[in-house]
Amino acid sequence: MQLPNGVTQSHAVYQDRFHKLQEHLRQLTLLFRKLRLLYEKCAETTAELGETPSELIPYLGEEAPGVQVDPCGFTAQWERQEVFKKVKQKNQEMKLLMDQMRNLLWDVNAMLTLRK
């Protein structure tokens, strides 16, 4: 069988890739089983606290809890805001230039149409 890009694939290569894919699927199944066991164990241990298991799922409903911010974070946030302002200003300038170019092209096309 020939692939759309023109490469012919042998049956051995196909079988090798198929077996690798099957092995990855088995590994994923195993990992999901382990994850399910961990989830059930967490739900079982937190049942005494009065929390429902749905509250254990991260980022479900509410925002994530606040994170401690170091002074470097404030500097990075300030720089980000400055860059954002500059980009916004450049976008406005580019929009103005594009509008001017569009109007100029319309004028040129109108003159060429009237000339004929």
Beta strands, then each sheet from edge to edge (+ up, - down):
end
